[in-house]
Amino acid sequence: MVHTNTVNEKTVIGFIGTGVMGKSMAGHILSNGYQVLVYTRTKEKAADLFEQGAVWKHSVAELAKEANVVITMVGEPSDVEDIYLGENGLVANAKEGTYLIDMTTSTPSLAIKIDEAAKQKGIYTLDAPVSGGDVGAREAKLAIMVGGDEAVFEACKPILETMGENIVYQGPAGSGQHTKMCNQIAIASNMIGVAEAMVYAKKSGLNPETVLKSITTGAAGSWSLSNLAPRMIAGNFEPGFFIKHFIKDMGIALEEAKAMDMKAPGLQLAMELYRELAEQGEENSGTQAIYKLWK
């Protein structure tokens, strides 16, 4: 496909899904001077974006007809499928030459399906899930993992750069989602280790904050240890990333691993522990609430 659409200051960007992370991401796009249209199920939740100049659209279809680029950051693969492939969705209603960027963590197979449907209409797509949680979104320091055509990635890079710092092209459609699964698999076992280390510090009579000063910069160092262990110690279990979404991601990773005939015992254990937490009513807490299982 020949590109008919270049990203510049006149580009109109549609944003769907202004939750914990999406709201900050849309805010950065606005503050970089782009015109932003927003569709979200609960209009009130995006009130401060409208104060900053974003324009409300009543439906996905209405937004799709007016935007040159549409970014989605929603909850579940079922939401992604509906928003992209439903009769009132993006692929059916976007203009030829529109760029569609899904930043939701979803399934690699769905990313490929969306890409194939979009290509038939002369529409470009990227799957571009992110890592960095609420902090990364707020500070515009997200890691963005991108799948799709490389020329499409290059065209959309200026927009991605408003939201993140570590932006890496990974390969064809679905590659961004596969990379995010690698990310979630690494985090899953790590979160068990972080929680156990903090509980051990406390039970052995140490000051957990002082322990962190020693271990965050050594071989044990990780994003979760630096950012989420302090929240565990402080008893702050507010979501930077919801447990219910992490369970969804681990489910996708386990399905993909099974399809590749790969064993994932660390991931399996983390999934069991997080499901136990969800059953205790913690599905809307942050992933650091795994700490509660030891208390």
C-alpha angles and dihedrals in degrees: 000000000000113000112246095173128066123189112240140139090287092058113122110218123200118204124197120187117034101186130133092315104018094063093058091044093052089046092057091051089052093048089053089064102257122138106246129200117194133201117180130156093238108044094192092062090066096045095120091053089057089050087055091053106271115144122230119232121196098220145013089250094053091049092047093054093055105037129083091198127028123195122193127197107170138145115257139021087245089060090049092050092049095046094047106031105024118108089254091041138112101268092050094047109030120103120251109272094031118141116226116195119187111198095172116111099248139145122300090225092056091050089055092047092051091047092052093048092047094049090058088060096043091254124137124224140191130186103214113167118179142217130202103079126224092327094053091047093049094048095041089239100122123146105233120199113198135202127179138067111339093227089055090050091052091049093051098039095098089060093046088051090062089064106033147025107206101057114167130178107222105180141273126351111312094027093102090054093047089051090051088054089056087052094050093046090054092048095046097066092033092060090056089052094047093051093046091049092052093047090048091051091053096044092049090057096251125136103252092209091056091046089055090055088062103038106038093070097043133072090295092060118128139150090255092051093050098040108026105032090066088053090051091052092047092049090241107148097163112137121265081157122008120241089224090058092046090053088051091051094047089050090055091047092049091050091049092046090050091050088054091047091244127146116225108182095162091052091045092054093048090050091053092049094047092047088053088053092049090051087055089058098262099119092114094047123096120269089256088073087085081090088075092068090072098042 
